[in-house]
Amino acid sequence: MKIHNLLVVLVSLFGLIGTANADTRITYKSAKSTSSYYQMAVEIAEAMKAGSSGEITVTVEESQGSVQNVMEVIGRTNNYVFTTPPVLIKLARGGTAMFKDKGNPRFDEIRALFPIPSLTMHFVMSESSGVTDFAGMEGKTILLGKGSFGAREGEKYLKLFGLEGKVKLAEVELSNAVPALKNGQIDGFVTAGSYPAPNVIEAAASAGATVISLNDEQVKASKRTRLVIPAGTYAGQASDIVTTSLPVVAFTTTDMDDETAYRLTRTYWENKGALGAAAKWWDGVSLDMLDNILTDIHPGAKRYYKEAGASLAAHH
């Protein structure tokens, strides 16, 4: 009788373990709910559910930004996934820049999973302005926006390329960029987002727009990652656009077990085609973007990349 009871307990335990394995819960810390990166997080959550037949459940959490996502590693355990530019992991580990005096041993336990669409710089000029390069922007009215990565980066590039004080900065909200471009209130605007960017699609289709390409020297001076927007991405775009980007990657910590990291990474890549069919920005993501990861990749994710034949850098 006792043996029978023991067997019942063991069977029940194995049943529970089986259930736990079958249902993996992930917390995915993303961005502000109004941003394209929050929308991507929702798309990933749906892809994970569909790709794993409901075995992987992703709960998306809003965030105030990449720095907050990294800082939350200190207090988070289990399957915490978050997005941030890879350079922030290096800064956090070094206790420098925005992480000055905020160092923590937990930052050393951060591991990369997979790249997501990069923040891509777009310098958009109206067709009527006739501007096709940075030099042509002199004397024109440009909308930079305020407080965003794109605004800060745009301001940096104007200085780098000798345009500081030579362009008129428009006092218009970035959300009004397309109407302002159409009615001639501005000659161009600067925006950063994964391509194809909705506001650039709208500008190109409705007002006619040229996205300025950078030359190799300009890309080098920017100290950002080179990115090519393929011809035909936007209406009237006959050739490739060379621009700069800030890579963004999904990270977790060593708290996540190897099997979960493997399944998460495999499901992501196996469903990337379906993601791209629903939203074009996923088409810009490739295994080549693993080169943008500056720190260690989770061993479970690494297992998938080896199976996929991806080349990994020594520090991965």
Order of alpha helices (4+ residues) and beta strands (2+ residues): alpha-beta-alpha-beta-alpha-beta-alpha-beta-beta-alpha-beta-alpha-beta-alpha-beta-alpha-beta-beta-alpha-alpha-alpha
